[in-house]
Amino acid sequence: MRCALEILQELQYYVMIAMTNQQFKAGRVQARLTQIQAAERLRLSQPYLSQLERGERPITPELARFATKVYGLPPTLLPVSQSPAFGEMSGASRLARQLSGLGYPGFTHLRAERTNPAALVLQSLVQRDLEVRLTEALPWVLGAYPDLSWPWLTDQIKLNDVQNRLGFIVGMTKELAVSRGKFRSAVEPLSAVEAKLEHSRLVREDTLCRESMPPAERRWLTSNRSPLARHWNLLTGLTVDQLPYAA
């Protein structure tokens, strides 16, 4: 018999699509709640909760989100919606609220919205144009949540042909971890992801979510970008020194 924690941690690749009944029950067990106590906090009847835990009723994304909050589970276990297509718009204000929900210091004053960090990174990197303040937050997300579902994220990133963008953000996060002493626990998983992305690095030139960049700026960045940006074939002037939390 596997323990509740083992069930919670297994195969996040599949977990993110929808929370399973095993995970749902494991969350309650980890929170040390009886079915009666959990049902009250989830605003459900005990018989209905029992059916959910036995897999006789579907667990909706909304209930999964509420359960992670009630049970005190990490946002890395939140389910994700259907993967966005490249360029699909997600409002800057909503992304900022989601960053607030993850604890990003730059947006703590905003109303928080819980989301899976891997889903937020994907949704951000497929944008044609993304506000700089949001782009700057992405290394923080990778560093703060090194246990996010990397297989799911890298697969979705490749499907949208934005692996160079993720590779650059991963490189920046590693630099923060190594040279600035931040996010030290993230070095190992980041290195593994970096090696995986290296094998699928695209030759074509791209921007870091700034497709509307003027031609003059594109020409300037071609010669004046950082070695990391050049390696990932990105036209961007973003460096670790510019990150508000890098000091």
BAKE-882908 format. One record per residue (C-alpha): residue in three letters; residue number from 0; x, y, z. Coordinates in nm, 2 decimals. Layout:
<rs>
r r ALA&k NUM&xx X&yy Y&zz Z
...
</rs>
This chain:
<rs>
r r MET&k 0&xx 0.00&yy 0.00&zz 0.00
r r ARG&k 1&xx 0.15&yy 0.33&zz -0.11
r r CYS&k 2&xx 0.14&yy 0.62&zz 0.13
r r ALA&k 3&xx -0.05&yy 0.94&zz 0.06
r r LEU&k 4&xx 0.27&yy 1.14&zz -0.01
r r GLU&k 5&xx 0.39&yy 0.89&zz -0.27
r r ILE&k 6&xx 0.06&yy 0.92&zz -0.46
r r LEU&k 7&xx 0.08&yy 1.30&zz -0.45
r r GLN&k 8&xx 0.42&yy 1.30&zz -0.60
r r GLU&k 9&xx 0.39&yy 1.04&zz -0.87
r r LEU&k 10&xx 0.38&yy 1.12&zz -1.24
r r GLN&k 11&xx 0.30&yy 1.50&zz -1.23
r r TYR&k 12&xx 0.30&yy 1.48&zz -1.61
r r TYR&k 13&xx -0.05&yy 1.32&zz -1.59
r r VAL&k 14&xx -0.16&yy 1.48&zz -1.27
r r MET&k 15&xx -0.16&yy 1.83&zz -1.41
r r ILE&k 16&xx -0.43&yy 1.75&zz -1.67
r r ALA&k 17&xx -0.68&yy 1.65&zz -1.40
r r MET&k 18&xx -0.66&yy 1.56&zz -1.03
r r THR&k 19&xx -0.72&yy 1.19&zz -0.98
r r ASN&k 20&xx -0.94&yy 1.04&zz -0.71
r r GLN&k 21&xx -0.62&yy 0.89&zz -0.55
r r GLN&k 22&xx -0.46&yy 1.24&zz -0.53
r r PHE&k 23&xx -0.78&yy 1.39&zz -0.40
r r LYS&k 24&xx -0.80&yy 1.14&zz -0.11
r r ALA&k 25&xx -0.42&yy 1.16&zz -0.05
r r GLY&k 26&xx -0.46&yy 1.54&zz 0.00
r r ARG&k 27&xx -0.71&yy 1.48&zz 0.27
r r VAL&k 28&xx -0.50&yy 1.22&zz 0.44
r r GLN&k 29&xx -0.20&yy 1.44&zz 0.43
r r ALA&k 30&xx -0.40&yy 1.72&zz 0.58
r r ARG&k 31&xx -0.51&yy 1.48&zz 0.86
r r LEU&k 32&xx -0.87&yy 1.55&zz 0.81
r r THR&k 33&xx -1.16&yy 1.30&zz 0.84
r r GLN&k 34&xx -1.41&yy 1.28&zz 0.55
r r ILE&k 35&xx -1.66&yy 1.46&zz 0.77
r r GLN&k 36&xx -1.41&yy 1.74&zz 0.85
r r ALA&k 37&xx -1.29&yy 1.77&zz 0.48
r r ALA&k 38&xx -1.65&yy 1.77&zz 0.35
r r GLU&k 39&xx -1.74&yy 2.06&zz 0.57
r r ARG&k 40&xx -1.44&yy 2.26&zz 0.46
r r LEU&k 41&xx -1.50&yy 2.18&zz 0.10
r r ARG&k 42&xx -1.87&yy 2.26&zz 0.13
r r LEU&k 43&xx -1.97&yy 1.91&zz 0.02
r r SER&k 44&xx -2.17&yy 1.64&zz 0.18
r r GLN&k 45&xx -1.97&yy 1.35&zz 0.33
r r PRO&k 46&xx -2.13&yy 1.09&zz 0.09
r r TYR&k 47&xx -2.05&yy 1.30&zz -0.21
r r LEU&k 48&xx -1.69&yy 1.34&zz -0.09
r r SER&k 49&xx -1.67&yy 0.96&zz -0.05
r r GLN&k 50&xx -1.79&yy 0.92&zz -0.41
r r LEU&k 51&xx -1.52&yy 1.16&zz -0.53
r r GLU&k 52&xx -1.25&yy 0.97&zz -0.35
r r ARG&k 53&xx -1.37&yy 0.64&zz -0.49
r r GLY&k 54&xx -1.36&yy 0.78&zz -0.85
r r GLU&k 55&xx -1.74&yy 0.76&zz -0.88
r r ARG&k 56&xx -1.77&yy 1.13&zz -0.95
r r PRO&k 57&xx -1.55&yy 1.36&zz -1.16
r r ILE&k 58&xx -1.33&yy 1.61&zz -0.99
r r THR&k 59&xx -1.37&yy 1.94&zz -1.16
r r PRO&k 60&xx -1.08&yy 2.19&zz -1.20
r r GLU&k 61&xx -1.26&yy 2.43&zz -0.98
r r LEU&k 62&xx -1.29&yy 2.17&zz -0.70
r r ALA&k 63&xx -0.93&yy 2.07&zz -0.75
r r ARG&k 64&xx -0.82&yy 2.42&zz -0.70
r r PHE&k 65&xx -1.03&yy 2.47&zz -0.39
r r ALA&k 66&xx -0.90&yy 2.14&zz -0.25
r r THR&k 67&xx -0.54&yy 2.23&zz -0.29
r r LYS&k 68&xx -0.61&yy 2.54&zz -0.09
r r VAL&k 69&xx -0.81&yy 2.36&zz 0.18
r r TYR&k 70&xx -0.56&yy 2.08&zz 0.21
r r GLY&k 71&xx -0.26&yy 2.31&zz 0.20
r r LEU&k 72&xx -0.12&yy 2.14&zz -0.11
r r PRO&k 73&xx 0.15&yy 2.32&zz -0.33
r r PRO&k 74&xx 0.04&yy 2.49&zz -0.65
r r THR&k 75&xx 0.25&yy 2.25&zz -0.85
r r LEU&k 76&xx -0.04&yy 2.00&zz -0.80
r r LEU&k 77&xx -0.30&yy 2.22&zz -0.95
r r PRO&k 78&xx -0.45&yy 2.10&zz -1.28
r r VAL&k 79&xx -0.41&yy 2.29&zz -1.59
r r SER&k 80&xx -0.65&yy 2.38&zz -1.87
r r GLN&k 81&xx -0.60&yy 2.29&zz -2.24
r r SER&k 82&xx -0.26&yy 2.40&zz -2.36
r r PRO&k 83&xx -0.26&yy 2.75&zz -2.53
r r ALA&k 84&xx -0.16&yy 2.79&zz -2.88
r r PHE&k 85&xx 0.13&yy 3.02&zz -2.97
r r GLY&k 86&xx 0.03&yy 3.38&zz -2.95
r r GLU&k 87&xx -0.29&yy 3.31&zz -2.75
r r MET&k 88&xx -0.36&yy 3.61&zz -2.54
r r SER&k 89&xx -0.39&yy 3.59&zz -2.16
r r GLY&k 90&xx -0.45&yy 3.93&zz -2.00
r r ALA&k 91&xx -0.15&yy 4.09&zz -1.83
r r SER&k 92&xx -0.36&yy 4.17&zz -1.53
r r ARG&k 93&xx -0.46&yy 3.80&zz -1.49
r r LEU&k 94&xx -0.10&yy 3.68&zz -1.52
r r ALA&k 95&xx 0.00&yy 3.94&zz -1.26
r r ARG&k 96&xx -0.26&yy 3.81&zz -1.02
r r GLN&k 97&xx -0.14&yy 3.45&zz -1.08
r r LEU&k 98&xx 0.21&yy 3.56&zz -1.00
r r SER&k 99&xx 0.08&yy 3.71&zz -0.68
r r GLY&k 100&xx -0.08&yy 3.38&zz -0.60
r r LEU&k 101&xx 0.25&yy 3.21&zz -0.64
r r GLY&k 102&xx 0.41&yy 3.46&zz -0.40
r r TYR&k 103&xx 0.61&yy 3.67&zz -0.64
r r PRO&k 104&xx 0.73&yy 3.97&zz -0.44
r r GLY&k 105&xx 0.66&yy 4.22&zz -0.73
r r PHE&k 106&xx 0.28&yy 4.17&zz -0.72
r r THR&k 107&xx 0.20&yy 4.09&zz -0.36
r r HIS&k 108&xx -0.03&yy 4.39&zz -0.35
r r LEU&k 109&xx -0.27&yy 4.24&zz -0.61
r r ARG&k 110&xx -0.56&yy 4.00&zz -0.55
r r ALA&k 111&xx -0.41&yy 3.66&zz -0.57
r r GLU&k 112&xx -0.52&yy 3.39&zz -0.81
r r ARG&k 113&xx -0.40&yy 3.03&zz -0.76
r r THR&k 114&xx -0.25&yy 2.86&zz -1.06
r r ASN&k 115&xx 0.00&yy 2.59&zz -1.15
r r PRO&k 116&xx 0.35&yy 2.75&zz -1.20
r r ALA&k 117&xx 0.42&yy 2.54&zz -1.50
r r ALA&k 118&xx 0.10&yy 2.65&zz -1.66
r r LEU&k 119&xx 0.19&yy 3.02&zz -1.59
r r VAL&k 120&xx 0.53&yy 2.98&zz -1.75
r r LEU&k 121&xx 0.38&yy 2.82&zz -2.06
r r GLN&k 122&xx 0.11&yy 3.08&zz -2.09
r r SER&k 123&xx 0.36&yy 3.35&zz -2.06
r r LEU&k 124&xx 0.62&yy 3.22&zz -2.31
r r VAL&k 125&xx 0.37&yy 3.16&zz -2.59
r r GLN&k 126&xx 0.27&yy 3.53&zz -2.59
r r ARG&k 127&xx 0.38&yy 3.73&zz -2.89
r r ASP&k 128&xx 0.41&yy 4.04&zz -2.68
r r LEU&k 129&xx 0.45&yy 4.02&zz -2.30
r r GLU&k 130&xx 0.50&yy 4.31&zz -2.06
r r VAL&k 131&xx 0.86&yy 4.33&zz -1.94
r r ARG&k 132&xx 0.75&yy 4.32&zz -1.57
r r LEU&k 133&xx 0.59&yy 3.98&zz -1.64
r r THR&k 134&xx 0.89&yy 3.85&zz -1.83
r r GLU&k 135&xx 1.12&yy 3.95&zz -1.55
r r ALA&k 136&xx 0.92&yy 3.74&zz -1.31
r r LEU&k 137&xx 0.97&yy 3.41&zz -1.49
r r PRO&k 138&xx 1.32&yy 3.32&zz -1.36
r r TRP&k 139&xx 1.18&yy 3.37&zz -1.01
r r VAL&k 140&xx 0.90&yy 3.13&zz -1.08
r r LEU&k 141&xx 1.14&yy 2.86&zz -1.20
r r GLY&k 142&xx 1.37&yy 2.92&zz -0.90
r r ALA&k 143&xx 1.09&yy 2.92&zz -0.65
r r TYR&k 144&xx 0.92&yy 2.61&zz -0.78
r r PRO&k 145&xx 1.20&yy 2.37&zz -0.89
r r ASP&k 146&xx 0.97&yy 2.07&zz -0.84
r r LEU&k 147&xx 0.72&yy 2.18&zz -1.10
r r SER&k 148&xx 0.63&yy 1.93&zz -1.37
r r TRP&k 149&xx 0.92&yy 1.97&zz -1.61
r r PRO&k 150&xx 0.82&yy 1.69&zz -1.85
r r TRP&k 151&xx 0.48&yy 1.84&zz -1.91
r r LEU&k 152&xx 0.62&yy 2.19&zz -1.94
r r THR&k 153&xx 0.90&yy 2.10&zz -2.18
r r ASP&k 154&xx 0.67&yy 1.89&zz -2.40
r r GLN&k 155&xx 0.42&yy 2.18&zz -2.43
r r ILE&k 156&xx 0.70&yy 2.43&zz -2.49
r r LYS&k 157&xx 0.83&yy 2.22&zz -2.78
r r LEU&k 158&xx 0.48&yy 2.18&zz -2.93
r r ASN&k 159&xx 0.47&yy 2.56&zz -2.95
r r ASP&k 160&xx 0.83&yy 2.59&zz -3.08
r r VAL&k 161&xx 0.93&yy 2.83&zz -2.79
r r GLN&k 162&xx 1.20&yy 2.60&zz -2.64
r r ASN&k 163&xx 1.46&yy 2.87&zz -2.70
r r ARG&k 164&xx 1.26&yy 3.11&zz -2.48
r r LEU&k 165&xx 1.24&yy 2.86&zz -2.20
r r GLY&k 166&xx 1.61&yy 2.77&zz -2.24
r r PHE&k 167&xx 1.70&yy 3.14&zz -2.19
r r ILE&k 168&xx 1.49&yy 3.17&zz -1.88
r r VAL&k 169&xx 1.63&yy 2.85&zz -1.74
r r GLY&k 170&xx 1.98&yy 2.99&zz -1.80
r r MET&k 171&xx 1.90&yy 3.31&zz -1.62
r r THR&k 172&xx 1.76&yy 3.12&zz -1.33
r r LYS&k 173&xx 2.08&yy 2.91&zz -1.31
r r GLU&k 174&xx 2.29&yy 3.22&zz -1.31
r r LEU&k 175&xx 2.09&yy 3.36&zz -1.02
r r ALA&k 176&xx 2.14&yy 3.03&zz -0.83
r r VAL&k 177&xx 2.51&yy 3.00&zz -0.90
r r SER&k 178&xx 2.64&yy 3.36&zz -0.90
r r ARG&k 179&xx 2.39&yy 3.52&zz -0.66
r r GLY&k 180&xx 2.32&yy 3.24&zz -0.42
r r LYS&k 181&xx 1.95&yy 3.24&zz -0.48
r r PHE&k 182&xx 1.74&yy 2.93&zz -0.56
r r ARG&k 183&xx 2.03&yy 2.70&zz -0.48
r r SER&k 184&xx 1.79&yy 2.40&zz -0.46
r r ALA&k 185&xx 1.69&yy 2.46&zz -0.83
r r VAL&k 186&xx 2.04&yy 2.41&zz -0.98
r r GLU&k 187&xx 2.01&yy 2.03&zz -1.03
r r PRO&k 188&xx 1.66&yy 2.03&zz -1.20
r r LEU&k 189&xx 1.75&yy 2.33&zz -1.40
r r SER&k 190&xx 2.06&yy 2.17&zz -1.53
r r ALA&k 191&xx 1.87&yy 1.86&zz -1.64
r r VAL&k 192&xx 1.61&yy 2.07&zz -1.82
r r GLU&k 193&xx 1.88&yy 2.29&zz -1.98
r r ALA&k 194&xx 2.05&yy 1.97&zz -2.12
r r LYS&k 195&xx 1.71&yy 1.85&zz -2.26
r r LEU&k 196&xx 1.63&yy 2.18&zz -2.42
r r GLU&k 197&xx 1.98&yy 2.20&zz -2.57
r r HIS&k 198&xx 1.90&yy 1.90&zz -2.79
r r SER&k 199&xx 1.60&yy 2.08&zz -2.94
r r ARG&k 200&xx 1.74&yy 2.43&zz -2.96
r r LEU&k 201&xx 1.61&yy 2.61&zz -3.27
r r VAL&k 202&xx 1.83&yy 2.77&zz -3.52
r r ARG&k 203&xx 1.58&yy 3.04&zz -3.62
r r GLU&k 204&xx 1.60&yy 3.37&zz -3.44
r r ASP&k 205&xx 1.33&yy 3.47&zz -3.20
r r THR&k 206&xx 1.24&yy 3.74&zz -2.94
r r LEU&k 207&xx 1.16&yy 3.70&zz -2.58
r r CYS&k 208&xx 0.79&yy 3.76&zz -2.62
r r ARG&k 209&xx 0.84&yy 4.09&zz -2.81
r r GLU&k 210&xx 0.73&yy 4.02&zz -3.16
r r SER&k 211&xx 0.64&yy 4.38&zz -3.22
r r MET&k 212&xx 1.00&yy 4.49&zz -3.16
r r PRO&k 213&xx 1.10&yy 4.77&zz -3.41
r r PRO&k 214&xx 1.35&yy 4.68&zz -3.68
r r ALA&k 215&xx 1.61&yy 4.92&zz -3.55
r r GLU&k 216&xx 1.61&yy 4.76&zz -3.21
r r ARG&k 217&xx 1.63&yy 4.41&zz -3.37
r r ARG&k 218&xx 1.94&yy 4.52&zz -3.56
r r TRP&k 219&xx 2.10&yy 4.67&zz -3.24
r r LEU&k 220&xx 2.04&yy 4.35&zz -3.04
r r THR&k 221&xx 2.18&yy 4.13&zz -3.30
r r SER&k 222&xx 2.52&yy 4.27&zz -3.21
r r ASN&k 223&xx 2.47&yy 4.37&zz -2.85
r r ARG&k 224&xx 2.28&yy 4.09&zz -2.68
r r SER&k 225&xx 2.43&yy 3.88&zz -2.40
r r PRO&k 226&xx 2.62&yy 3.55&zz -2.47
r r LEU&k 227&xx 2.32&yy 3.36&zz -2.32
r r ALA&k 228&xx 2.07&yy 3.54&zz -2.55
r r ARG&k 229&xx 2.30&yy 3.47&zz -2.85
r r HIS&k 230&xx 2.33&yy 3.11&zz -2.76
r r TRP&k 231&xx 1.95&yy 3.07&zz -2.75
r r ASN&k 232&xx 1.91&yy 3.28&zz -3.07
r r LEU&k 233&xx 1.70&yy 3.54&zz -2.89
r r LEU&k 234&xx 1.68&yy 3.91&zz -2.96
r r THR&k 235&xx 1.66&yy 4.04&zz -2.60
r r GLY&k 236&xx 1.85&yy 4.28&zz -2.38
r r LEU&k 237&xx 1.73&yy 4.12&zz -2.06
r r THR&k 238&xx 2.01&yy 4.02&zz -1.81
r r VAL&k 239&xx 2.02&yy 3.90&zz -1.45
r r ASP&k 240&xx 2.13&yy 4.25&zz -1.34
r r GLN&k 241&xx 1.80&yy 4.39&zz -1.45
r r LEU&k 242&xx 1.59&yy 4.16&zz -1.24
r r PRO&k 243&xx 1.44&yy 4.34&zz -0.94
r r TYR&k 244&xx 1.49&yy 4.05&zz -0.70
r r ALA&k 245&xx 1.85&yy 3.97&zz -0.81
r r ALA&k 246&xx 2.03&yy 4.17&zz -0.54
</rs>
